[in-house]
C-alpha cells in the first residue's frame, strides 16, 4: 500500500493545560486536495499550526514523506517543502509584493527564482500589476493571492491553506478556489485546505474530514460528505453554498 505524503496519528495538542486536539488522525496522499471543515473553534487552525511545529504536538506523531517531523523546528519543516498560507493572510505589510515573494523563495533553490516568479504572476496577474506596491495597501483579495503566491515560491510538495476565502467577496473567493483546482490539476500539488465555506471546499476536495471539538468525527470523499444530511444541515444551510 502506498504511504501517504502526510500522516497525522493520534495527535494531541494543548494550550497550557487546555487540550485543543484530542488524538487527531488524518492522511493526505500525494496529489490530493484534502479539506478539513468544522465550526469556528473546532481546532482546524490548531491542527494546521501543529503540523508546522507551532504549537508542538504533546502526544502522537506527524510523518511527512516517511519522516517523523513531530518535534522538528518550524524552519526545518519549511525546508522539507511544506509551505503554509495562514489564516488572516499575515503577509509582510510594509514590504512590497516583490519583497514578499522573495521572502517566500528563501527556502527554495535561487536558480529557479525567475521561473517561479513568472509562474505565480501568471497565476495571479493582479500581483504583477501591484509588484512594487506595499502589501498593506492591497485589497483583501489581493493580500490572499499574495499569501498563496508567497507560499508557492517555496516550491512546496504540500501546501497548507488556512481559510483562503475568509472575508472575501464571493467572486474573489471563487477565483481563489479555481486557482487551487488549477494548481492541483496542472502540477499535482498536494493541498490540505481548512475552509469554513464547506460547499466549495468539499466540491474542490478529493477527500474531506469533519472536525468537532478537536476530534475528527467524519471522513469520506468530498462528494460523499456533500451528500450527508448532517453535513448539509450543519454547514450548507443558510446560503453558504451560494458563495
ROZAFI-831897 format. One line per field, with one value per atom (N, C-alpha, C): residue in one letter; x, y, z. Coordinates in nm, 2 decimals. Example, Ala and Ser with C-alpha at 12.3 -4.5 7.8 and 13.67 -1.06 7.14 Angstrom:
<recs>
marro: [A, A, A, S, S, S]
X: [1.32, 1.23, 1.32, 1.28, 1.37, 1.29]
Y: [-0.57, -0.45, -0.33, -0.22, -0.11, 0.00]
Z: [0.78, 0.78, 0.78, 0.71, 0.71, 0.79]
</recs>
This chain:
<recs>
marro: [X, X, X, X, X, X, X, X, X, X, X, X, X, X, X, X, X, X, X, X, X, X, X, X, X, X, X, X, X, X, X, X, X, X, X, X, X, X, X, X, X, X, X, X, X, X, X, X, X, X, X, X, X, X, X, X, X, X, X, X, X, X, X, X, X, X, X, X, X, X, X, X, X, X, X, X, X, X, X, X, X, X, X, X, X, X, X, X, X, X, X, X, X, X, X, X, X, X, X, X, X, X, X, X, X, X, X, X, X, X, X, X, X, X, X, X, X, X, X, X, X, X, X, X, X, X, X, X, X, X, X, X, X, X, X, X, X, X, X, X, X, X, X, X, X, X, X, X, X, X, X, X, X, X, X, X, X, X, X, X, X, X, X, X, X, X, X, X, X, X, X, X, X, X, X, X, X, X, X, X, X, X, X, X, X, X, X, X, X, X, X, X, X, X, X, X, X, X, X, X, X, X, X, X, X, X, X, X, X, X, X, X, X, X, X, X, X, X, X, X, X, X, X, X, X, X, X, X, X, X, X, X, X, X, X, X, X, X, X, X, X, X, X, X, X, X, X, X, X, X, X, X, X, X, X, X, X, X, X, X, X, X, X, X, X, X, X, X, X, X, X, X, X, X, X, X, X, X, X, X, X, X, X, X, X, X, X, X, X, X, X, X, X, X, X, X, X, X, X, X, X, X, X, X, X, X, X, X, X, X, X, X, X, X, X, X, X, X, X, X, X, X, X, X, X, X, X, X, X, X, X, X, X, X, X, X, X, X, X, X, X, X, X, X, X, X, X, X, X, X, X, X, X, X, X, X, X, X, X, X, X, X, X, X, X, X, X, X, X, X, X, X, X, X, X, X, X, X, X, X, X, X, X, X, X, X, X, X, X, X, X, X, X, X, X, X, X, X, X, X, X, X, X, X, X, X, X, X, X, X, X, X, X, X, X, X, X, X, X, X, X, X, X, X, X, X, X, X, X, X, X, X, X, X, X, X, X, X, X, X, X, X, X, X, X, X, X, X, X, X, X, X, X, X, X, X, X, X, X, X, X, X, X, X, X, X, X, X, X, X, X, X, X, X, X, X, X, X, X, X, X, X, X, X, X, X, X, X, X, X, X, X, X, X, X, X, X, X, X, X, X, X, X, X, X, X, X, X, X, X, X, X, X, X, X, X, X, X, X, X, X, X, X, X, X, X, X, X, X, X, X, X, X, X, X, X, X, X, X, X, X, X, X, X, X, X, X, X, X, X, X, X, X, X, X, X, X, X, X, X, X, X, X, X, X, X, X, X, X, X, X, X, X, X, X, X, X, X, X, X, X, X, X, X, X, X, X, X, X, X, X, X, X, X, X, X, X, X, X, X, X, X, X, X, X, X, X, X, X, X, X, X, X, X, X, X, X, X, X, X, X, X, X, X, X, X, X, X, X, X, X, X, X, X, X, X, X, X, X, X, X, X, X, X, X, X, X, X, X, X, X, X, X, X, X, X, X, X, X, X, X, X, X, X, X, X, X, X, X, X, X, X, X, X, X, X, X, X, X, X, X, X, X, X, X, X, X, X, X, X, X, X, X, X, X, X, X, X, X, X, X, X, X, X, X, X, X, X, X, X, X, X, X, X, X, X, X, X, X, X, X, X, X, X, X, X, X, X, X]
X: [0.08, 0.00, 0.09, 0.05, 0.13, 0.13, 0.24, 0.25, 0.19, 0.11, 0.06, 0.18, 0.16, 0.26, 0.27, 0.15, 0.14, 0.05, 0.10, 0.01, 0.02, -0.10, -0.11, -0.18, -0.11, -0.15, -0.16, -0.29, -0.31, -0.26, -0.27, -0.20, -0.29, -0.23, -0.29, -0.21, -0.28, -0.22, -0.28, -0.20, -0.26, -0.22, -0.30, -0.26, -0.26, -0.14, -0.13, -0.18, -0.28, -0.34, -0.47, -0.51, -0.63, -0.60, -0.67, -0.65, -0.73, -0.66, -0.72, -0.75, -0.66, -0.67, -0.67, -0.78, -0.80, -0.76, -0.64, -0.60, -0.64, -0.60, -0.64, -0.57, -0.64, -0.58, -0.63, -0.54, -0.57, -0.46, -0.49, -0.39, -0.41, -0.30, -0.31, -0.21, -0.27, -0.19, -0.14, -0.03, 0.04, -0.06, -0.07, -0.16, -0.30, -0.33, -0.47, -0.50, -0.62, -0.67, -0.76, -0.72, -0.79, -0.84, -0.97, -1.02, -1.07, -1.05, -1.09, -1.20, -1.32, -1.42, -1.47, -1.53, -1.58, -1.61, -1.68, -1.72, -1.60, -1.62, -1.52, -1.48, -1.36, -1.31, -1.30, -1.32, -1.32, -1.18, -1.08, -0.94, -0.87, -0.94, -0.88, -0.75, -0.75, -0.62, -0.52, -0.56, -0.46, -0.39, -0.47, -0.40, -0.30, -0.34, -0.25, -0.12, -0.14, -0.02, 0.07, 0.00, 0.07, 0.15, 0.10, 0.17, 0.30, 0.29, 0.40, 0.49, 0.46, 0.55, 0.53, 0.42, 0.40, 0.25, 0.18, 0.24, 0.28, 0.36, 0.40, 0.29, 0.29, 0.20, 0.27, 0.18, 0.23, 0.23, 0.14, 0.13, 0.10, 0.13, 0.11, 0.23, 0.20, 0.31, 0.26, 0.35, 0.33, 0.44, 0.40, 0.50, 0.48, 0.59, 0.59, 0.69, 0.65, 0.74, 0.81, 0.74, 0.80, 0.89, 0.91, 1.00, 0.92, 0.95, 0.88, 0.93, 0.83, 0.86, 0.80, 0.75, 0.67, 0.74, 0.87, 0.95, 1.05, 1.03, 1.12, 1.10, 1.20, 1.18, 1.10, 1.03, 0.94, 1.03, 1.14, 1.23, 1.28, 1.30, 1.34, 1.22, 1.10, 0.98, 0.96, 0.98, 0.97, 1.07, 1.19, 1.29, 1.25, 1.16, 1.12, 1.01, 0.98, 0.89, 0.74, 0.72, 0.58, 0.57, 0.47, 0.45, 0.31, 0.30, 0.17, 0.12, 0.00, -0.07, -0.17, -0.12, -0.20, -0.33, -0.42, -0.54, -0.51, -0.59, -0.57, -0.46, -0.41, -0.31, -0.17, -0.16, -0.02, 0.09, 0.07, 0.17, 0.26, 0.38, 0.46, 0.41, 0.33, 0.25, 0.34, 0.46, 0.55, 0.64, 0.64, 0.72, 0.64, 0.71, 0.64, 0.59, 0.51, 0.47, 0.59, 0.69, 0.81, 0.89, 0.90, 0.98, 0.91, 0.78, 0.71, 0.73, 0.74, 0.76, 0.91, 1.00, 1.14, 1.15, 1.07, 1.08, 1.03, 0.92, 0.87, 0.97, 1.05, 1.15, 1.28, 1.29, 1.41, 1.45, 1.36, 1.40, 1.41, 1.39, 1.40, 1.53, 1.56, 1.69, 1.68, 1.78, 1.77, 1.78, 1.83, 1.84, 1.70, 1.59, 1.46, 1.38, 1.44, 1.36, 1.28, 1.35, 1.28, 1.17, 1.19, 1.09, 0.97, 1.00, 0.89, 0.81, 0.88, 0.82, 0.72, 0.77, 0.69, 0.56, 0.58, 0.47, 0.36, 0.40, 0.30, 0.23, 0.31, 0.25, 0.15, 0.18, 0.08, -0.05, -0.03, -0.15, -0.23, -0.15, -0.21, -0.17, -0.23, -0.19, -0.20, -0.30, -0.32, -0.19, -0.12, 0.00, 0.11, 0.11, 0.21, 0.18, 0.05, 0.02, 0.06, 0.07, 0.09, 0.24, 0.32, 0.45, 0.54, 0.52, 0.60, 0.53, 0.40, 0.32, 0.35, 0.33, 0.34, 0.22, 0.25, 0.15, 0.03, 0.05, -0.05, -0.15, -0.11, -0.20, -0.29, -0.27, -0.35, -0.49, -0.59, -0.72, -0.71, -0.82, -0.82, -0.79, -0.86, -0.84, -0.70, -0.64, -0.50, -0.41, -0.43, -0.35, -0.35, -0.47, -0.49, -0.41, -0.42, -0.34, -0.19, -0.15, -0.01, 0.04, -0.05, -0.02, 0.00, -0.09, -0.07, 0.05, 0.07, 0.18, 0.31, 0.32, 0.44, 0.47, 0.37, 0.39, 0.43, 0.38, 0.42, 0.56, 0.61, 0.75, 0.85, 0.81, 0.89, 0.90, 0.83, 0.82, 0.77, 0.66, 0.62, 0.57, 0.60, 0.53, 0.39, 0.38, 0.25, 0.22, 0.10, 0.06, -0.05, -0.03, -0.13, -0.21, -0.34, -0.41, -0.52, -0.51, -0.60, -0.70, -0.82, -0.93, -0.90, -0.87, -0.83, -0.95, -1.07, -1.19, -1.24, -1.18, -1.23, -1.23, -1.35, -1.36, -1.36, -1.36, -1.35, -1.49, -1.51, -1.63, -1.65, -1.77, -1.79, -1.72, -1.71, -1.65, -1.50, -1.44, -1.29, -1.26, -1.35, -1.34, -1.34, -1.43, -1.44, -1.31, -1.26, -1.13, -1.02, -1.02, -0.91, -0.93, -1.06, -1.08, -1.05, -1.08, -1.04, -0.89, -0.82, -0.67, -0.62, -0.67, -0.63, -0.65, -0.77, -0.80, -0.71, -0.68, -0.59, -0.45, -0.40, -0.27, -0.26, -0.36, -0.36, -0.37, -0.45, -0.47, -0.34, -0.28, -0.16, -0.04, -0.01, 0.12, 0.11, -0.01, -0.03, 0.01, 0.00, 0.03, -0.06, -0.01, -0.09, -0.13, -0.26, -0.31, -0.39, -0.37, -0.45, -0.52, -0.65, -0.73, -0.82, -0.81, -0.91, -1.00, -1.13, -1.22, -1.36, -1.41, -1.55, -1.65, -1.62, -1.71, -1.72, -1.79, -1.79, -1.83, -1.93, -1.98, -1.87, -1.80, -1.69, -1.57, -1.54, -1.43, -1.45, -1.57, -1.60, -1.61, -1.66, -1.67, -1.53, -1.43, -1.30, -1.22, -1.25, -1.16, -1.18, -1.07, -1.08, -1.14, -1.09, -1.14, -1.16, -1.24, -1.26, -1.27, -1.24, -1.26, -1.35, -1.43, -1.51, -1.45, -1.42, -1.37, -1.47, -1.49, -1.58, -1.51, -1.49, -1.43, -1.29, -1.21, -1.08, -1.07, -1.18, -1.18, -1.23, -1.18, -1.23, -1.36, -1.47, -1.60, -1.65, -1.61, -1.65, -1.54, -1.53, -1.44, -1.50, -1.45, -1.50, -1.46, -1.51, -1.48, -1.56, -1.51, -1.58, -1.73, -1.75, -1.89, -1.97, -1.91, -1.99, -2.03, -1.94, -1.96, -2.07, -2.06, -2.17, -2.31, -2.32, -2.45, -2.50, -2.42, -2.46, -2.56, -2.68, -2.77, -2.72, -2.64, -2.59, -2.49, -2.42, -2.32, -2.40, -2.51, -2.59, -2.66, -2.71, -2.78, -2.68, -2.56, -2.47, -2.39, -2.36, -2.26, -2.31, -2.42, -2.46, -2.59, -2.66, -2.79, -2.76, -2.85, -2.84, -2.76, -2.75, -2.69, -2.54, -2.48, -2.33, -2.29, -2.37, -2.33, -2.34, -2.40, -2.40, -2.28, -2.18, -2.06, -1.98]
Y: [-0.12, 0.00, 0.13, 0.22, 0.35, 0.43, 0.47, 0.55, 0.69, 0.75, 0.88, 0.98, 1.10, 1.20, 1.26, 1.28, 1.33, 1.24, 1.20, 1.12, 1.18, 1.22, 1.27, 1.16, 1.11, 0.99, 1.02, 1.02, 1.03, 1.16, 1.27, 1.40, 1.47, 1.50, 1.58, 1.71, 1.82, 1.95, 2.03, 2.09, 2.17, 2.32, 2.40, 2.54, 2.55, 2.55, 2.54, 2.40, 2.40, 2.28, 2.24, 2.33, 2.31, 2.23, 2.11, 2.03, 2.09, 2.11, 2.16, 2.05, 1.95, 1.84, 1.71, 1.63, 1.51, 1.38, 1.36, 1.24, 1.24, 1.34, 1.35, 1.26, 1.20, 1.11, 1.16, 1.20, 1.23, 1.19, 1.16, 1.13, 1.21, 1.25, 1.33, 1.25, 1.20, 1.13, 1.23, 1.19, 1.28, 1.31, 1.44, 1.48, 1.50, 1.49, 1.51, 1.65, 1.69, 1.81, 1.74, 1.77, 1.72, 1.84, 1.84, 1.96, 1.92, 2.01, 1.99, 2.10, 2.06, 2.15, 2.14, 2.24, 2.24, 2.38, 2.39, 2.52, 2.60, 2.73, 2.81, 2.75, 2.75, 2.69, 2.54, 2.47, 2.33, 2.27, 2.35, 2.31, 2.29, 2.34, 2.32, 2.40, 2.53, 2.60, 2.55, 2.50, 2.45, 2.33, 2.24, 2.13, 2.17, 2.28, 2.33, 2.38, 2.45, 2.51, 2.40, 2.30, 2.18, 2.11, 2.09, 2.02, 2.10, 2.24, 2.32, 2.35, 2.28, 2.28, 2.39, 2.47, 2.57, 2.59, 2.54, 2.47, 2.32, 2.26, 2.13, 2.03, 1.92, 1.81, 1.75, 1.74, 1.68, 1.53, 1.47, 1.33, 1.30, 1.18, 1.14, 1.17, 1.16, 1.16, 1.23, 1.31, 1.37, 1.32, 1.25, 1.19, 1.26, 1.31, 1.36, 1.29, 1.24, 1.16, 1.05, 0.99, 0.88, 0.92, 1.05, 1.11, 1.17, 1.14, 1.19, 1.34, 1.43, 1.57, 1.63, 1.55, 1.59, 1.70, 1.67, 1.76, 1.85, 1.85, 1.93, 2.08, 2.16, 2.31, 2.35, 2.46, 2.51, 2.54, 2.60, 2.64, 2.51, 2.40, 2.28, 2.21, 2.22, 2.17, 2.25, 2.38, 2.46, 2.41, 2.37, 2.33, 2.19, 2.12, 1.99, 2.00, 2.12, 2.15, 2.14, 2.19, 2.22, 2.37, 2.43, 2.57, 2.60, 2.71, 2.75, 2.89, 2.90, 3.03, 3.04, 3.11, 3.10, 3.18, 3.15, 3.22, 3.37, 3.46, 3.60, 3.66, 3.58, 3.62, 3.64, 3.73, 3.75, 3.77, 3.86, 3.90, 4.00, 4.03, 4.14, 4.27, 4.34, 4.46, 4.57, 4.59, 4.70, 4.67, 4.54, 4.50, 4.51, 4.53, 4.53, 4.38, 4.37, 4.24, 4.16, 4.22, 4.15, 4.10, 4.19, 4.15, 4.04, 4.04, 3.92, 3.79, 3.80, 3.68, 3.63, 3.73, 3.69, 3.62, 3.67, 3.60, 3.46, 3.44, 3.30, 3.21, 3.27, 3.19, 3.16, 3.21, 3.19, 3.05, 2.96, 2.82, 2.74, 2.80, 2.73, 2.76, 2.68, 2.70, 2.83, 2.92, 3.05, 3.04, 2.93, 2.91, 2.91, 2.88, 2.87, 3.00, 3.10, 3.22, 3.28, 3.31, 3.38, 3.29, 3.17, 3.07, 3.07, 3.06, 3.05, 3.18, 3.29, 3.42, 3.44, 3.40, 3.40, 3.32, 3.20, 3.11, 3.16, 3.22, 3.27, 3.40, 3.48, 3.60, 3.57, 3.46, 3.41, 3.36, 3.29, 3.25, 3.37, 3.47, 3.59, 3.71, 3.74, 3.86, 3.99, 3.99, 4.12, 4.15, 4.05, 4.08, 4.14, 4.11, 4.16, 4.31, 4.35, 4.49, 4.57, 4.50, 4.56, 4.53, 4.49, 4.43, 4.52, 4.65, 4.74, 4.80, 4.76, 4.82, 4.75, 4.82, 4.76, 4.66, 4.55, 4.45, 4.51, 4.60, 4.65, 4.74, 4.78, 4.87, 4.79, 4.66, 4.57, 4.55, 4.51, 4.47, 4.34, 4.30, 4.17, 4.06, 4.06, 3.95, 3.95, 4.07, 4.07, 4.02, 4.05, 4.00, 3.85, 3.79, 3.65, 3.59, 3.65, 3.60, 3.60, 3.71, 3.73, 3.62, 3.59, 3.49, 3.35, 3.32, 3.19, 3.19, 3.30, 3.31, 3.30, 3.37, 3.36, 3.22, 3.14, 3.00, 2.92, 2.95, 2.87, 2.90, 3.01, 3.04, 2.95, 2.88, 2.78, 2.65, 2.64, 2.51, 2.39, 2.41, 2.31, 2.17, 2.07, 1.94, 1.93, 2.00, 2.01, 2.16, 2.20, 2.34, 2.34, 2.40, 2.41, 2.55, 2.54, 2.66, 2.68, 2.78, 2.80, 2.92, 2.88, 2.97, 3.07, 3.03, 3.12, 3.21, 3.17, 3.26, 3.35, 3.35, 3.42, 3.57, 3.63, 3.78, 3.83, 3.74, 3.78, 3.78, 3.87, 3.87, 3.74, 3.70, 3.56, 3.54, 3.65, 3.64, 3.61, 3.69, 3.67, 3.53, 3.49, 3.36, 3.25, 3.26, 3.16, 3.16, 3.27, 3.28, 3.20, 3.22, 3.16, 3.00, 2.96, 2.81, 2.76, 2.84, 2.79, 2.78, 2.87, 2.87, 2.75, 2.71, 2.60, 2.47, 2.46, 2.35, 2.34, 2.45, 2.46, 2.41, 2.46, 2.42, 2.27, 2.21, 2.07, 1.99, 2.04, 1.97, 1.98, 2.10, 2.12, 2.06, 2.08, 2.04, 1.93, 1.88, 1.77, 1.81, 1.95, 2.00, 1.94, 1.89, 1.83, 1.95, 1.95, 2.06, 2.01, 2.06, 2.04, 2.18, 2.18, 2.30, 2.30, 2.41, 2.44, 2.54, 2.52, 2.62, 2.61, 2.73, 2.73, 2.73, 2.76, 2.75, 2.60, 2.53, 2.38, 2.34, 2.41, 2.37, 2.37, 2.48, 2.50, 2.41, 2.40, 2.31, 2.17, 2.12, 1.97, 1.95, 2.05, 2.03, 2.02, 2.10, 2.10, 1.98, 1.92, 1.82, 1.68, 1.61, 1.46, 1.39, 1.43, 1.37, 1.49, 1.46, 1.56, 1.49, 1.57, 1.54, 1.64, 1.60, 1.69, 1.69, 1.81, 1.82, 1.89, 1.83, 1.89, 1.88, 1.99, 2.00, 1.92, 1.95, 1.89, 1.74, 1.69, 1.55, 1.53, 1.43, 1.40, 1.31, 1.36, 1.29, 1.22, 1.26, 1.20, 1.22, 1.12, 1.14, 1.07, 1.11, 1.04, 1.13, 1.09, 1.17, 1.30, 1.40, 1.53, 1.51, 1.43, 1.41, 1.34, 1.24, 1.16, 1.26, 1.34, 1.43, 1.54, 1.58, 1.68, 1.62, 1.49, 1.43, 1.39, 1.40, 1.35, 1.46, 1.41, 1.51, 1.59, 1.53, 1.60, 1.71, 1.69, 1.79, 1.90, 1.87, 1.97, 2.06, 1.99, 2.07, 2.16, 2.11, 2.18, 2.29, 2.26, 2.35, 2.41, 2.36, 2.41, 2.48, 2.49, 2.56, 2.71, 2.79, 2.94, 3.01, 2.95, 3.03, 3.02, 2.93, 2.93, 2.87, 2.79, 2.73, 2.83, 2.95, 3.05, 3.13, 3.11, 3.19, 3.15]
Z: [0.00, 0.00, 0.00, -0.08, -0.09, 0.04, 0.08, 0.20, 0.18, 0.27, 0.25, 0.25, 0.18, 0.19, 0.33, 0.39, 0.53, 0.61, 0.73, 0.82, 0.96, 1.01, 1.14, 1.22, 1.33, 1.40, 1.55, 1.60, 1.74, 1.80, 1.73, 1.78, 1.88, 1.99, 2.09, 2.11, 2.11, 2.12, 2.23, 2.31, 2.43, 2.42, 2.47, 2.50, 2.65, 2.71, 2.86, 2.90, 2.99, 3.03, 2.96, 2.86, 2.79, 2.66, 2.65, 2.53, 2.41, 2.30, 2.18, 2.07, 2.06, 1.97, 2.05, 2.03, 2.11, 2.03, 2.00, 1.93, 1.78, 1.70, 1.56, 1.47, 1.38, 1.28, 1.14, 1.05, 0.92, 0.83, 0.70, 0.60, 0.48, 0.41, 0.28, 0.19, 0.08, -0.02, -0.13, -0.19, -0.29, -0.40, -0.44, -0.55, -0.51, -0.39, -0.34, -0.29, -0.30, -0.22, -0.11, 0.01, 0.13, 0.20, 0.24, 0.31, 0.45, 0.54, 0.68, 0.71, 0.74, 0.77, 0.91, 0.96, 1.10, 1.14, 1.25, 1.30, 1.36, 1.38, 1.45, 1.58, 1.61, 1.74, 1.74, 1.63, 1.63, 1.64, 1.61, 1.62, 1.49, 1.38, 1.25, 1.23, 1.27, 1.25, 1.35, 1.46, 1.56, 1.49, 1.42, 1.35, 1.25, 1.17, 1.07, 1.13, 1.24, 1.30, 1.37, 1.42, 1.48, 1.38, 1.26, 1.15, 1.12, 1.13, 1.10, 1.22, 1.34, 1.45, 1.56, 1.55, 1.65, 1.66, 1.77, 1.88, 1.85, 1.94, 1.92, 1.96, 1.90, 1.94, 2.07, 2.18, 2.30, 2.30, 2.22, 2.20, 2.05, 2.01, 1.87, 1.78, 1.66, 1.56, 1.43, 1.37, 1.24, 1.15, 1.04, 0.95, 0.81, 0.75, 0.62, 0.53, 0.42, 0.33, 0.41, 0.50, 0.58, 0.69, 0.71, 0.82, 0.93, 1.05, 1.17, 1.19, 1.18, 1.19, 1.32, 1.40, 1.52, 1.60, 1.63, 1.71, 1.63, 1.50, 1.42, 1.43, 1.43, 1.43, 1.31, 1.32, 1.21, 1.08, 1.10, 0.98, 0.91, 0.98, 0.92, 0.84, 0.90, 0.83, 0.70, 0.70, 0.58, 0.47, 0.51, 0.42, 0.36, 0.43, 0.38, 0.27, 0.23, 0.12, 0.17, 0.29, 0.34, 0.35, 0.28, 0.29, 0.34, 0.40, 0.47, 0.43, 0.39, 0.37, 0.49, 0.60, 0.72, 0.72, 0.82, 0.84, 0.86, 0.80, 0.82, 0.73, 0.64, 0.53, 0.59, 0.69, 0.75, 0.65, 0.56, 0.47, 0.54, 0.48, 0.53, 0.48, 0.56, 0.51, 0.47, 0.52, 0.49, 0.37, 0.34, 0.22, 0.09, -0.02, -0.15, -0.18, -0.29, -0.34, -0.37, -0.45, -0.49, -0.37, -0.27, -0.15, -0.07, -0.07, -0.01, -0.08, -0.21, -0.29, -0.28, -0.26, -0.24, -0.10, 0.00, 0.13, 0.12, 0.04, 0.02, -0.04, -0.13, -0.21, -0.12, 0.00, 0.08, 0.10, 0.10, 0.13, 0.00, -0.12, -0.25, -0.31, -0.41, -0.49, -0.57, -0.54, -0.61, -0.76, -0.82, -0.96, -1.03, -0.95, -1.00, -0.98, -0.92, -0.88, -0.99, -1.10, -1.21, -1.27, -1.29, -1.34, -1.24, -1.11, -1.02, -1.01, -1.02, -1.02, -1.14, -1.25, -1.37, -1.36, -1.29, -1.28, -1.18, -1.07, -0.98, -1.03, -1.11, -1.16, -1.28, -1.34, -1.44, -1.37, -1.26, -1.18, -1.13, -1.08, -1.01, -1.09, -1.20, -1.28, -1.21, -1.12, -1.04, -0.96, -0.91, -0.84, -0.92, -1.05, -1.14, -1.16, -1.16, -1.16, -1.04, -0.93, -0.79, -0.74, -0.83, -0.79, -0.70, -0.72, -0.64, -0.52, -0.51, -0.40, -0.27, -0.16, -0.03, -0.01, 0.06, 0.08, 0.16, 0.25, 0.34, 0.26, 0.14, 0.06, -0.04, -0.04, -0.13, -0.07, -0.16, -0.11, -0.04, 0.03, 0.10, 0.00, -0.11, -0.21, -0.26, -0.29, -0.34, -0.23, -0.11, 0.00, 0.01, -0.01, -0.01, -0.12, -0.24, -0.35, -0.32, -0.26, -0.23, -0.13, -0.03, 0.07, 0.01, -0.09, -0.15, -0.25, -0.32, -0.41, -0.34, -0.22, -0.14, -0.10, -0.06, -0.02, -0.14, -0.26, -0.38, -0.42, -0.38, -0.42, -0.35, -0.24, -0.17, -0.24, -0.36, -0.43, -0.34, -0.28, -0.18, -0.24, -0.17, -0.20, -0.14, -0.03, 0.04, 0.08, 0.04, 0.07, 0.17, 0.28, 0.39, 0.37, 0.34, 0.31, 0.42, 0.50, 0.62, 0.59, 0.56, 0.54, 0.43, 0.31, 0.20, 0.15, 0.18, 0.13, 0.24, 0.36, 0.48, 0.45, 0.46, 0.44, 0.30, 0.20, 0.06, 0.00, -0.10, -0.18, -0.25, -0.27, -0.33, -0.47, -0.55, -0.68, -0.66, -0.57, -0.54, -0.48, -0.39, -0.33, -0.43, -0.53, -0.63, -0.72, -0.74, -0.82, -0.74, -0.61, -0.53, -0.54, -0.53, -0.54, -0.67, -0.78, -0.92, -0.93, -0.87, -0.88, -0.81, -0.69, -0.62, -0.70, -0.77, -0.85, -0.97, -1.03, -1.15, -1.11, -0.99, -0.95, -0.93, -0.86, -0.84, -0.97, -1.06, -1.19, -1.27, -1.28, -1.36, -1.31, -1.18, -1.12, -1.02, -1.00, -0.90, -0.76, -0.73, -0.60, -0.50, -0.39, -0.28, -0.18, -0.15, -0.07, 0.05, 0.17, 0.28, 0.31, 0.30, 0.30, 0.42, 0.50, 0.61, 0.55, 0.56, 0.50, 0.56, 0.60, 0.65, 0.54, 0.42, 0.31, 0.27, 0.34, 0.32, 0.18, 0.13, -0.01, -0.11, -0.12, -0.22, -0.18, -0.06, -0.01, -0.05, -0.02, -0.05, -0.20, -0.27, -0.42, -0.48, -0.42, -0.47, -0.43, -0.31, -0.25, -0.30, -0.31, -0.34, -0.21, -0.09, 0.03, 0.13, 0.24, 0.34, 0.48, 0.58, 0.72, 0.79, 0.88, 0.96, 1.11, 1.16, 1.29, 1.38, 1.50, 1.60, 1.74, 1.80, 1.93, 1.94, 1.84, 1.84, 1.80, 1.75, 1.71, 1.57, 1.50, 1.36, 1.38, 1.33, 1.35, 1.23, 1.11, 0.98, 0.88, 0.79, 0.68, 0.56, 0.44, 0.32, 0.20, 0.08, -0.04, -0.03, -0.10, -0.10, -0.14, -0.24, -0.29, -0.19, -0.12, -0.01, 0.10, 0.14, 0.26, 0.22, 0.09, 0.05, 0.05, 0.03, 0.03, 0.17, 0.27, 0.40, 0.47, 0.51, 0.56, 0.68, 0.77, 0.89, 0.84, 0.74, 0.69, 0.62, 0.55, 0.48, 0.59, 0.69, 0.80, 0.88, 0.91, 0.99, 0.92, 0.79, 0.72, 0.59, 0.53, 0.40, 0.40, 0.51, 0.51, 0.54, 0.50, 0.53, 0.42, 0.30, 0.19, 0.17, 0.26, 0.25, 0.11, 0.05, -0.08, -0.19, -0.17, -0.28, -0.29, -0.20, -0.21, -0.33]
</recs>
